[in-house]
């Protein structure tokens, strides 16, 4: 897992051109489904994930790898990407109608593509590759078998991740809108409903009040009654299950009404990748950090420039003094829906909201005005917080001491990178900058030293930074063969590679001194080489593996194997 800590740093742009909604025409019968079996989903479009919205459909592949992946429409391969994390092995196909289909976590490509990409991998001596192709390089027909399903990259089980994007801006769109069919006769299910009393959208600090739920019938739920004042809003935790699987997937539409007047509406039709980090403005981030529950706020707080909304308002309601009702209608894309009724300010006054003591402020010593750029310096230690890092003014605990540097407030999302400089005090080999967060989880941050021998990094991670030392080199172990063994009947070599502390930075495998293509499956701490046409058949062979961890500790493994030459 350590390997994935080299996070992809997405640039955040603070102009939001997508806020102006442009209408997209969705051709309905153009794209055929990418697998031969009926579509059963383990994840759907727009679902809330960690720091992003899910950009496609996760199609189940009967819990196994190797299912045929079918090209959705005529076009050409525009990109082939192979990475240890992320999408693993992925194909991008551009179609003449202006859309791109994406197929990810593949086990392997078809023979033609496989030969093509292998040639480039051997030339560059790299398993990871990101190749952009031109229109005439690799034309491909609708219904061609382009690949076989797998579990490569950051995937937690065999499935196909499938996307349809607008080619011009790579905007992922909901594939179901293109006529992909998934059997779904089940209504969305509501897990919890929260009220937020007296919300200040610019200095958002409200704590959610959980409402109890009563089922009236299959489609109508009523919450406990609540007394609210001023600008109030609501939040929900909701999911949808389709037929054929019990996976808790996302819903398609959430509409809110106050006394039957439409307040706001969210549709998961599409979003730009630049918008994805704004998930942390949609969910109640503080609640998520403290309870691991993602609650979608049905009102916009500052910085929420997401393009999902149908109406230009913030979704808050000004509570009327007398009895009123707030309603939430939640639908999946097949229009199965539920309605939640929230009675407000009834005469009975069953629940009164008790304002919680705000202890937070006392423990934070710095007020950060989001419009300003901040530098905190103590000796060689430096912290730079650029403006717009948080999308609103926040309170932080900042402390620069000899042994550690603290930037703490676990309850706020970070949208821009904070620059951290920390002196490499004793300059020992194997030193690195580590971080510990509110869950006491320790992570490797960087081993990069700048010209002044200081660790320097840009990070969205808050917490306590300090120096640690990793002196233990990676572990390399043969796994499907023994030293000196005859393996004429085996068609691949498999080894375990593992670094317990900082993780693996790079690896390299050779046979008889020649680089060969070892694929790395980080989830299993495994590298494997399938004997291919680049292997020169010999009786006695020496395999050599070199693995380096994030701080430069290197292990070298050598072994002999024998193979009958033809
Ligand atoms: Zn996916």
Boltz pocket constraint, residues with backbone or C-beta under 6 A from the ligand:
constraints:
  - pocket:
      binder: B
      contacts: [[A, 43], [A, 54], [A, 56], [A, 57], [A, 58], [A, 160], [A, 161], [A, 162]]
      max_distance: 6.0
